[in-house]
């Protein structure tokens, strides 16, 4: 079972559960960190990707498609995933997402705090590592979300493991 966040800029509703695995080709070129970030002796981050998550009914699975640009379509699901080499079953992580301007609204939960100017959300979560060695987080665009550059930074065990910027148009 995977727990994920829906940012309603993304509607920050934490309890959206995805019960099916996703499939996608590894292409860890969307982050600023090179593969092989050693967090601890039992945890290495092999790569980061940003892109879209879509449910493929024919294959009964969620398919991840890496992207460097995201179209702002209300209701469309986007996010990040990290490929890990670890013996841990769960990973506690912190995501900081900076938007180019204030969205019309944030859907927030107890896991999320907002910056004073309401352009940055910080999420603290613990996620199970899936059977393919991934953890992920996603959001769903909403009416009133800004276009421009979004920057997502992820830390694990207080180590900055990934920073990705993506253009939302």
N, C-alpha and C positions, 0 to 999 in steps of 0.2 A: 504494500500500500504506500502511496506517495502522498505527502501533504504538500500543498502548494499554496501560494498566495495569489489572490486575484487583486491586482491593483486597479482600481476603477478610476484612476487615470487610467486611471487605472484602478479600479474599485478594491481597495485593500481589504479583502475579506479572506480571512485565513481559514479554512476548513473546507476548501474545495479539494476533494480527493479524487485522484486519478487512479483507477484500478487496473489499467492496461499498460503494458510497456510501450515505449515509443521506439521508432526506428529512424535512423538518419546516418549519413556518412560523416565520419569525423573530419573536421576541417578547422582546426584550432587556430586559425589565423585571424579571428575577430577580436582577440584580446591583446593587451599590451604585455602580458607576461609570457615568456617562452615556456614550452612544456618542461616539466620536471621541477616544479616548485616544491621543495621538501618542507613540509609543515612540521612534521615530527617523525620519529623513527618508523611509526606505523601508518604514516599518511603522506602521500605525494600527489600533487595535482598535476595531471598529465596535460590538461588543456581546458580551454574555455571557449564556448560558442554562444552567440546571440542569434536568435531567429524566431521562427513561428512554430507553434504547436497546433496540429490539426488532427482531428479524429477521422481516420479512414475506416468507414463502416465495412467496406468490402474485405479489408484485412483484419478488422476488429482490433485496431491498435492506434495509438497516438503516434503520428509521424512528426519528427522534428526536421525542419529545413533551415540550415544556417543562412544568415543574411547580413549584409553590411548596411542595408537601408530597409526601413520598415514603413509600409504605407499605413497611415492613421485611418483605419476603418473601425468605427465603433462596433464592439462585439467581437473583434478579431483577437486571438490569443497569441501573445508574444512572450519571450522570456529568455533565460539563459540556462545553460547546463555546464557542469564541470565534470570532466572525466577524472576519476580518482584511481589510485593504486593504494588500497588500504585493507586492513583486516577489521576496521571498525564497522559496526552495523548502522550507526547513526552518526551524523555530523552536525555539530552546532555551528552556525554561520551567521554573519552579519552582512546585510546588503545595504549599501547606501546608493540611492538613485537620485541623481540631480537632473531636473528638467530645465529647459531653456526659459520657461516662465511659469507662472502660477496656473495650474489647471482650474477649470470651473469648479470642480469639487474633488476631494479625496475621499474614498471609502477607506476608513482606517479600522484597525482592531487593536487589541491590547499588545500585539507584537510590533506595532509600528508607532514611531514618533516622527513628528514633522518639524522642520526648521522654522524659525521665526517668520521668515518671508514666504513659507509654504511652497517652496520650489524643490525641497529635498526631503525625501522620506528615508528613514532608517528602520530596517526590519531585522529583528532577531528571531531566529527560528532554529529548530532541530529537525532534520530530515533524515529519513532512512535512505541508505545507499541502495540503489536498485540492483537487480541481478546482473546488470551490465557494467556496474561500477560508476554510475552517474548519480549526482544530485542535481536538482533544478529548482527554479522558481519561475513563475510566470505571472503575467498580468493581462488584463483585458482593457483595450482602449475604450474610452467613453466619450460622448459628445462633450466638447469643451476642452479636451486635452490639447496641449500645444504641439505645434510642429517645430522642428529644429533638432538640435543635438541633445541626445539623452546620454548620460554617463552613468554606468553602473560599476560599483566597486564591491568586491566580495572579500571578506576576511574570514579565516578559520583559525581558531586558537590564537587570535590577535596577530596573525600573519596575513598581510595583504597578498592574496593569491591571484586576484584577477581584477583588471580594470578594463572595461570595454566601453567604447563610445559608438553610438549608432545614430544615423541620421533618420529622423522620422519626418515623412513628407505627406 
